[in-house]
């Protein structure tokens, strides 16, 4: 018997006036899976993420997580169920240290534990989680550094760390290597490959080397619809994918 999907997208649509950014998208992501979402610019990839996380309401269809519909929930409730994400642009607190950024994210998993003005040392569990995550994302030597002083690549690492610090079951990453140098991209790829399989990964990425290194399954969006999906080798061999995306140079 096939295990139920951790995340199920069912006939999802989202319109912006006359523009239909998503048009009946359906896909299922299994537990522990690493799924890449690829497609040309404007295919609806980030819109899909925004609907999953509650930043946008769908025009039709629904999102199911762990067997329960979450479509109508506010985004903070969706996050508390175990869905975390990063964004195309860095989204850190630049004046706070790396440790404080991670500590606040770790504290967000418990009610009443933010303590924005209190001493970091007062919150032992979030602090321990912050140090653990810093080790995982390669920033343990930078804990005291203000986030705004990190290099661009390090800020992207920190953003992944912030998402991880919440203890997600499902991690959504929106172009985590965008704007990175080849060296920074390689470091981020190694970081993501080392993530525990207990965390299900859904990633939007234009760098096909990153995609084919990480993904178990790939879904291709085109004009707001699922063009095809499957294992990396089958997607790479599909002439339709090559025509609309891989052959365009938009990688």
C-alpha positions as CSV (number, residue, x, y, z in Angstrom):
1,X,0.0,0.0,0.0
2,X,1.4,3.4,-1.0
3,X,2.0,5.8,1.9
4,X,-0.1,9.0,1.7
5,X,1.8,12.1,0.4
6,X,3.1,14.5,3.0
7,X,2.0,17.4,0.7
8,X,-0.8,17.1,-1.9
9,X,-1.6,19.9,-4.3
10,X,-5.1,19.4,-5.8
11,X,-6.2,21.1,-8.9
12,X,-4.8,24.4,-7.7
13,X,-5.4,27.7,-9.6
14,X,-4.5,31.3,-8.9
15,X,-5.4,34.3,-11.0
16,X,-4.3,37.9,-10.9
17,X,-7.0,39.6,-12.9
18,X,-7.0,38.2,-16.4
19,X,-3.6,36.5,-15.8
20,X,-3.8,32.9,-14.6
21,X,-0.5,32.2,-12.9
22,X,-1.6,28.6,-11.8
23,X,-4.0,26.6,-13.9
24,X,-5.1,23.3,-12.3
25,X,-1.8,22.3,-10.8
26,X,-1.8,18.9,-9.1
27,X,1.2,17.1,-7.6
28,X,2.1,15.0,-4.6
29,X,5.3,15.1,-2.5
30,X,6.1,12.0,-0.4
31,X,7.7,12.1,3.0
32,X,11.5,12.4,2.9
33,X,11.4,13.2,-0.8
34,X,13.5,15.9,-2.5
35,X,11.4,17.5,-5.2
36,X,12.6,20.2,-7.6
37,X,10.2,22.6,-9.3
38,X,11.6,23.9,-12.6
39,X,10.3,25.9,-15.5
40,X,10.8,29.2,-17.4
41,X,10.4,32.5,-15.7
42,X,6.7,33.3,-15.2
43,X,5.7,29.6,-15.1
44,X,4.1,30.0,-11.7
45,X,6.7,28.5,-9.4
46,X,6.9,31.2,-6.8
47,X,3.1,31.7,-6.9
48,X,2.8,28.0,-6.1
49,X,5.1,28.4,-3.0
50,X,3.1,31.5,-1.9
51,X,-0.2,29.5,-2.0
52,X,1.3,26.6,-0.1
53,X,2.6,28.8,2.6
54,X,-0.6,30.9,2.9
55,X,0.9,34.1,1.5
56,X,-1.7,33.9,-1.3
57,X,-5.1,32.4,-1.3
58,X,-5.9,30.1,-4.3
59,X,-8.6,31.0,-6.8
60,X,-9.5,27.3,-6.8
61,X,-8.3,23.9,-5.6
62,X,-6.7,23.1,-2.3
63,X,-3.4,22.2,-0.4
64,X,-3.3,19.2,1.8
65,X,-0.5,18.7,4.4
66,X,-0.3,15.5,6.4
67,X,-3.8,14.6,5.3
68,X,-5.5,17.9,6.4
69,X,-6.5,20.7,4.2
70,X,-4.5,23.9,5.0
71,X,-5.7,26.1,2.2
72,X,-7.8,28.5,4.4
73,X,-5.3,28.7,7.3
74,X,-3.3,31.9,8.0
75,X,0.4,31.6,7.2
76,X,1.5,31.5,10.9
77,X,-0.7,28.4,11.5
78,X,0.7,26.8,8.4
79,X,4.2,27.4,9.7
80,X,3.4,25.9,13.0
81,X,2.3,22.7,11.3
82,X,5.8,22.2,10.1
83,X,6.2,24.1,6.8
84,X,9.1,26.5,6.5
85,X,10.5,28.4,3.5
86,X,13.3,30.7,2.2
87,X,12.8,33.4,-0.3
88,X,14.4,34.5,-3.6
89,X,15.9,37.5,-1.7
90,X,17.7,37.3,1.6
91,X,15.3,37.7,4.5
92,X,17.5,38.1,7.6
93,X,17.7,40.7,10.5
94,X,20.9,42.5,9.3
95,X,21.6,44.2,12.7
96,X,21.2,41.1,14.8
97,X,24.0,38.6,15.1
98,X,23.9,35.2,13.4
99,X,23.2,33.6,16.7
100,X,20.3,35.9,17.4
101,X,18.7,35.4,14.0
102,X,18.8,31.6,14.5
103,X,17.7,31.8,18.2
104,X,14.6,33.8,17.3
105,X,13.7,31.3,14.6
106,X,14.2,28.4,17.1
107,X,12.1,30.3,19.7
108,X,9.2,30.8,17.2
109,X,8.3,27.1,17.6
110,X,7.0,27.7,21.1
111,X,4.3,30.0,22.3
112,X,5.4,33.0,24.3
113,X,9.1,32.3,23.9
114,X,10.2,35.2,21.6
115,X,11.5,37.4,24.5
116,X,12.8,39.9,21.9
117,X,14.4,42.2,24.6
118,X,15.7,39.6,27.0
119,X,19.1,38.0,27.2
120,X,19.9,35.3,24.7
121,X,21.3,33.1,27.5
122,X,17.8,33.0,29.2
123,X,16.5,30.7,26.5
124,X,18.6,27.5,26.8
125,X,16.7,25.3,24.4
126,X,16.4,27.8,21.5
127,X,20.0,28.8,22.0
128,X,21.1,25.2,21.8
129,X,19.1,24.7,18.7
130,X,20.6,27.8,17.1
131,X,24.1,26.5,17.7
132,X,23.2,23.2,16.3
133,X,21.8,24.7,13.1
134,X,24.8,27.1,12.8
135,X,27.0,24.0,12.7
136,X,24.8,22.4,10.0
137,X,24.9,25.4,7.7
138,X,28.6,26.2,8.2
139,X,28.3,29.4,10.2
140,X,29.5,28.3,13.7
141,X,32.5,30.5,13.3
142,X,30.3,33.5,12.6
143,X,27.8,33.4,15.4
144,X,28.7,36.8,16.9
145,X,28.8,38.5,13.5
146,X,25.9,40.9,12.6
147,X,24.0,39.2,9.8
148,X,24.4,42.3,7.6
149,X,28.2,41.9,7.6
150,X,28.1,38.4,6.1
151,X,28.9,37.8,2.5
152,X,25.9,37.2,0.2
153,X,26.5,33.5,0.1
154,X,26.7,33.4,3.9
155,X,23.5,35.3,4.2
156,X,21.8,32.7,2.0
157,X,23.3,30.0,4.3
158,X,21.9,31.8,7.3
159,X,18.4,32.1,5.6
160,X,18.4,28.3,5.2
161,X,19.5,28.0,8.8
162,X,16.6,30.2,9.9
163,X,14.2,28.0,8.1
164,X,15.8,24.9,9.6
165,X,15.8,26.3,13.1
166,X,12.0,26.1,13.2
167,X,12.3,22.3,12.9
168,X,10.3,21.9,9.7
169,X,8.8,18.7,8.3
170,X,8.7,20.4,4.9
171,X,11.3,22.9,3.7
172,X,10.5,25.1,0.7
173,X,13.5,26.8,-0.9
174,X,13.0,29.4,-3.5
175,X,16.1,29.7,-5.7
176,X,18.6,29.2,-2.8
177,X,21.6,29.6,-5.2
178,X,20.4,32.7,-7.1
179,X,23.1,35.3,-7.5
180,X,25.8,33.1,-6.1
181,X,29.3,32.5,-7.5
182,X,30.2,29.0,-8.6
183,X,32.1,28.5,-5.4
184,X,29.2,29.7,-3.3
185,X,26.7,27.5,-5.3
186,X,28.9,24.4,-4.7
187,X,29.0,25.2,-1.0
188,X,25.2,25.6,-0.8
189,X,24.6,22.4,-2.8
190,X,26.8,20.4,-0.4
191,X,24.8,22.0,2.5
192,X,21.5,20.9,1.1
193,X,22.7,17.5,0.2
194,X,23.8,17.0,3.8
195,X,20.3,17.8,5.2
196,X,18.7,14.9,7.1
197,X,16.2,12.9,5.0
198,X,13.6,13.5,7.8
199,X,13.1,16.9,6.2
200,X,11.2,16.8,3.0
201,X,12.6,19.3,0.5
202,X,10.7,21.2,-2.2
203,X,13.0,23.5,-4.2
204,X,12.7,26.0,-7.0
205,X,16.0,26.2,-8.8
206,X,17.3,27.4,-12.1
207,X,20.8,25.9,-11.9
208,X,20.3,22.4,-13.4
209,X,23.5,21.1,-11.9
210,X,22.0,21.8,-8.5
211,X,18.7,20.3,-9.5
212,X,20.2,17.1,-10.9
213,X,22.5,16.7,-7.8
214,X,19.7,17.1,-5.3
215,X,16.3,16.0,-6.7
216,X,14.7,12.6,-6.5
217,X,11.8,13.9,-8.5
218,X,11.3,16.9,-10.8
219,X,8.1,18.7,-11.7
220,X,8.2,21.0,-14.7
221,X,5.8,24.0,-14.7
222,X,4.9,25.8,-18.0
223,X,2.3,28.5,-18.3
224,X,1.0,27.7,-14.8
225,X,0.5,24.0,-15.6
226,X,2.4,20.8,-14.9
227,X,4.1,19.9,-18.2
228,X,5.6,16.7,-16.9
229,X,7.2,15.2,-13.8
230,X,9.3,12.2,-12.9
231,X,12.8,11.1,-12.1
232,X,15.7,13.4,-13.2
233,X,16.8,11.2,-16.1
234,X,13.3,10.9,-17.6
235,X,12.7,14.7,-17.3
236,X,16.0,15.5,-18.9
237,X,15.2,13.2,-21.8
238,X,11.7,14.6,-22.4
239,X,11.8,16.7,-25.6
240,X,9.1,18.9,-24.4
241,X,11.2,20.0,-21.4
242,X,14.1,20.7,-23.6
243,X,12.0,22.8,-26.0
244,X,10.3,25.0,-23.3
245,X,13.1,25.2,-20.8
246,X,16.4,23.3,-20.9
247,X,17.1,24.4,-24.5
248,X,16.4,28.1,-23.9
249,X,19.5,28.8,-21.9
250,X,17.3,29.9,-19.0
251,X,19.1,27.8,-16.4
